[in-house]
Amino acid sequence: MRNQRRPGTSGTPRTKRTSGTLRTKRTSGTPRSSRAPSRRSAAGRSATVALGETVANFSLPATGGAQWQLAEARGRKLVLYFYPRDNTPGCTLEGRDFAQLAASFAAAGTAIVGISRDSLESHEKFRGQMGFPFPLLSDSDETVCQQFDVIRQKHLYGRSFLGVERSTFLLDAHGVLRAEWRKVKVPGHARAVLAAAEAL
C-alpha cells in the first residue's frame, strides 16, 4: 500500500480535503521492495501510473497542430491536469486559474498541459477563446485517461455514465510521478499545485 500525505504546512496528514486529494511519495520510511498493485478503473482496466515511478511515454494530438509526446517534456517538471469537458463552468475556471499562474509555474521550471476527451477542434476553440498559454491534448479514445485511471462512474440528474474525474498529476524533470490530486475541487487547486511544484 502506498503511503499517502495530504497537503499541509506542517506536513502532517489532514482529514479534511479542500482542493482535491493529494498523494505524494514520502522521502523517508521503509522502501518498497516491489511495485504496488495497480488500481482498476471503473471501466475495468488497470491503471499504469504509480507514485515514485516513471510514467510511460504517450503521444496525443495537441492544439497548434502538433503531436505532443511525454518523452519530449523531459528536463522540466510537468503538470498534467485532466478535466471533463471544454467550455463548462468548472473546466473554464480551472483553466483560467492555471493560466493566471503560468508565469509562476514557468519560473518554477514547470510546464502545464490540459487533457480531456474532447476533439482537437473543440480544444482549439476553447483555448482560443480563453487564451490559455499552454497546450490542450485530445484523448478521444481514452487511452491516456485509462493510463492515469481517471475514468469514473458519475451520476447527474438521475443518470449514470462514465466520465473524466477531475485530476492533476505532477511529474519531476525525469518523468517520475511525484504527486497526484484526485476528485479535485477547483477553488485554490492551481495554487496548491504550484506550491507543490515549487517545493519539488
C-alpha angles and dihedrals in degrees: 000000000000120000113247130209127178121210117273138141094246097045090239116135112254127207097211117077119209108172106012133304113296121202122187134176113250117235093213136043131063113339117236112250095200141019114283115245111272119248120245118228128224087259090059098251126123121248115233102201125091133175113264094021133102114261113235115248119263136176129213136169111262137198112273093046098277130127105236119214126192091217090061091058093065115121094049134063112256137210115203112188121186118204133179106237145350119254097016120129099249095042092047091051092047092050091048091050092053090044092052090054096041094108091052091049089050090051087054090053092250130135124205128218128177122209133190139147093255120118122265089247090056090048092051091054094044094048092045093051094047098037093227110185092211133066126263117215125212114224097175094157092047094235095137093035087059091045089058094037096235099136108105140169108261134189125210129164091346093309125117122210142150114258144152115286108218103254139159131203129195118206126188124231091275094055095256117144107241105167140008135192120199132184087023122201107207104221108094094355100115091050091050090052091049091053090052092048092050091050094049 
